[in-house]
Structures are given as C-alpha cells and as structure tokens.
C-alpha cells in the first residue's frame, strides 16, 4: 500500500468535507459528526458530478445535481438505496491524514 499525505486534521473538522486529488483520483474526505474520517470517491456515481459541490449536513452527503444521498459513515446510498461510494483506505498519524488509491476503482450506478 502506498499511503500519501492529503491534508492535516486542522484542514478538516468534524462535520466537514473537503476534496483532494491523489494519483488522478478525485477523493472526498468527510468527517461525520460523532464518527471517523472517511475517504470516498469524489464523483457521484450517477452522472459524474463532483460531490464537493453538494451538501453535507454532518451525516448525509447530497449531490447537487439530482439530490442523490449517501450515508457519510458507510458510503451506502440512501436515495436511491441501491448504490454505494467506493471507499479508499485511510489512516491518521498524529495530525496527518493519509489515503491509498491502490486497487480502488470508483463505482458507477444506473442512470
């Protein structure tokens, strides 16, 4: 695994999201309220819209284009419930956040 530093925890607060690019992958970092930092594909699986342009209420990610929603703790679709976001391995060392893209392919759903 080739973890790469993407940010520090000072740049991402609980209940917040940010977007980073690693090895050509658009990755959305989210820190759900009461949960752990997660790294998901940064593109909505519906129609290639950057999820950073959507909304995050601390628990649910909502794509701006067609209001697709995802559980920020699991990446599973809420609306519709038959889709999921690809999750990237993530680790935190001290205040630094690292992500590994090896072997992860963004997922795409029905249109």
C-alpha positions as CSV (number, residue, x, y, z in Angstrom):
1,X,0.0,0.0,0.0
2,X,1.2,3.5,-0.9
3,X,-0.4,5.9,1.5
4,X,0.0,9.6,0.6
5,X,-0.5,12.5,2.9
6,X,-3.5,14.5,1.7
7,X,-4.1,17.0,4.5
8,X,-3.9,17.6,8.2
9,X,-6.8,17.4,10.7
10,X,-6.5,21.2,11.0
11,X,-7.9,21.4,7.5
12,X,-10.8,19.1,8.1
13,X,-13.1,19.5,11.0
14,X,-15.8,17.2,12.4
15,X,-19.0,17.7,10.4
16,X,-17.0,19.0,7.4
17,X,-15.9,17.7,4.0
18,X,-13.1,18.6,1.6
19,X,-11.9,17.3,-1.8
20,X,-8.4,16.2,-2.7
21,X,-6.8,14.6,-5.8
22,X,-4.4,11.7,-5.3
23,X,-2.9,9.7,-8.2
24,X,-5.6,11.0,-10.6
25,X,-8.4,10.1,-8.2
26,X,-10.9,12.7,-7.1
27,X,-11.4,11.9,-3.4
28,X,-13.9,13.3,-1.0
29,X,-12.8,13.4,2.7
30,X,-15.7,13.6,5.1
31,X,-15.7,13.6,8.9
32,X,-19.2,12.6,10.0
33,X,-20.4,14.0,13.3
34,X,-19.6,11.5,16.0
35,X,-17.7,9.3,13.5
36,X,-14.3,8.8,11.9
37,X,-12.8,10.5,8.9
38,X,-13.7,8.6,5.7
39,X,-12.3,8.8,2.1
40,X,-14.8,8.2,-0.7
41,X,-14.8,8.6,-4.5
42,X,-15.3,12.3,-5.1
43,X,-17.6,11.9,-8.1
44,X,-21.3,11.0,-7.8
45,X,-21.9,7.5,-9.2
46,X,-24.9,8.9,-11.0
47,X,-23.6,11.4,-13.6
48,X,-20.0,12.3,-12.8
49,X,-20.9,15.4,-10.7
50,X,-18.2,16.4,-8.1
51,X,-19.7,15.6,-4.6
52,X,-17.8,18.6,-3.1
53,X,-20.3,20.8,-5.0
54,X,-23.1,19.2,-3.0
55,X,-24.2,19.4,0.7
56,X,-23.0,17.7,3.8
57,X,-25.1,18.1,6.9
58,X,-22.6,16.2,9.1
59,X,-24.3,12.8,8.4
60,X,-25.6,12.7,4.9
61,X,-23.9,13.7,1.6
62,X,-26.2,15.1,-1.1
63,X,-25.2,15.5,-4.7
64,X,-26.2,18.9,-6.1
65,X,-27.4,17.7,-9.4
66,X,-30.1,15.1,-8.7
67,X,-30.2,15.0,-4.9
68,X,-28.7,11.5,-4.6
69,X,-27.8,11.0,-0.9
70,X,-25.2,8.9,0.8
71,X,-24.6,7.9,4.4
72,X,-21.3,9.5,5.3
73,X,-20.3,6.8,7.8
74,X,-20.7,3.9,5.3
75,X,-20.8,5.4,1.8
76,X,-24.1,3.5,1.1
77,X,-26.8,5.1,-0.9
78,X,-29.9,6.4,1.0
79,X,-31.7,7.8,-2.1
80,X,-31.5,5.7,-4.1
81,X,-30.5,2.8,-1.8
82,X,-29.1,0.6,-4.5
83,X,-25.8,2.4,-5.0
84,X,-22.6,3.0,-3.0
85,X,-19.5,5.1,-3.0
86,X,-16.1,3.4,-3.4
87,X,-14.1,3.9,-0.2
88,X,-10.3,4.4,-0.1
89,X,-8.1,3.1,2.7
90,X,-7.3,6.0,5.1
91,X,-5.1,6.3,8.1
92,X,-4.3,9.1,10.5
93,X,-0.8,9.6,12.0
94,X,-0.7,12.3,14.5
95,X,-2.5,15.2,12.8
96,X,-1.8,14.0,9.3
97,X,-4.4,12.3,7.0
98,X,-3.1,9.7,4.5
99,X,-5.0,7.9,1.7
100,X,-4.1,5.0,-0.5
101,X,-5.7,4.7,-4.0
102,X,-4.1,1.3,-5.0
103,X,-6.7,-1.2,-6.2
104,X,-9.7,1.2,-5.7
105,X,-12.0,2.0,-8.7
106,X,-14.8,4.5,-8.4
107,X,-18.2,2.9,-8.7
108,X,-21.0,4.0,-11.1
109,X,-24.7,3.2,-10.9
110,X,-27.7,3.2,-13.1
111,X,-28.7,6.5,-14.7
